Structures are given as structure tokens and as C-alpha cells.
Amino acid sequence: MMLDAIHHVAIIGSDYERSKQFYSVVLNLPIIREVWRADRQSWKCDLQLGSAQLELFSFPSSPPRPSRPEAAGLRHLALSVRALEPVIEHLNRFQVVVEPIRVDEHTGRRFTFFTDPDGLPLELYEA
């Protein structure tokens, strides 16, 4: 196979500090590095996500997401977890609304959705 794995996923937050708090504190992703890019008036924060990374950006006046979740482009970001309930309980402590657990009709695996501060759909998928 030509491709090995996903290296990173990039997300643009409308409020950088709020998004950084969500991904680093609520989702407990360790910050690898954080850089202010003066020429772009933009922050870039690299967070560790298993063997991949999540890149969090800020840009002045970014347009909102066109619709949820079926806008063309990235539909959602799915995160693999060992068990849903402990993660859902953790998210609930931060007042993150999590949808009811569903079962994938093709794999039999359980999953659920929640959103980041900008409404980006995030999925928890039990591996």
C-alpha cells in the first residue's frame, strides 16, 4: 500500500483559547507545541492523538461551518476508544452534550457523537 496512516487532522477554531482548552483539557490531548505565526495573525497548536496529531489553528474571521454534518468536505472526526462509558462520563463532567449510544449495523461496534466548541461533529467509536 502506498499510504501508511493519517499523520494529522487540521481544525480551525473560531475562538482559539476556547478550542485549545477543549482539545487539551476536556479531551486531554497533550500539547506538542504551540506557535504564534505573526505573518498570518494565527496560532497553530499541535496536539498528540495516539500515533497521529491534531493541528488546531486560529485565523481572523474564519467563516462558520456551512451545515451539520453533511457539508461537502470533512463530515466528522472519529476517535477510537476502548469503552464509551468512561469517556462519556468524563465529557459530561465538562457539560459536553453526548448523543445516545448507537450500534453500527455493519460492524456491530458501538459509537456516539458530540461536538467541539464550533460545532464540528466528533465521534467516539468503540474499537
JOWOFEN-V686878 format. One record per backbone hydrogen bond with DSSP energy under -1.0 kcal/mol. CO is the residue of the C=O (numbers start at 1). NH is the residue of the N-H. If there is no record, write none. Layout:
<<CO;NH> <CO;NH>>
//
This chain:
<<7;53> <9;55> <11;57> <15;19> <16;20> <17;21> <18;22> <19;23> <20;24> <21;25> <21;26> <22;27> <23;29> <30;48> <33;46> <35;44> <37;40> <37;42> <42;37> <43;58> <44;35> <45;56> <46;32> <46;33> <47;54> <49;52> <52;49> <53;9> <54;47> <55;11> <56;45> <57;13> <77;123> <79;125> <81;127> <84;88> <85;89> <86;90> <87;91> <88;92> <89;93> <91;94> <91;96> <92;95> <102;111> <104;108> <109;104> <110;126> <111;102> <112;124> <113;99> <114;122> <116;119> <120;116> <121;77> <122;114> <123;79> <124;112> <125;81>>
//
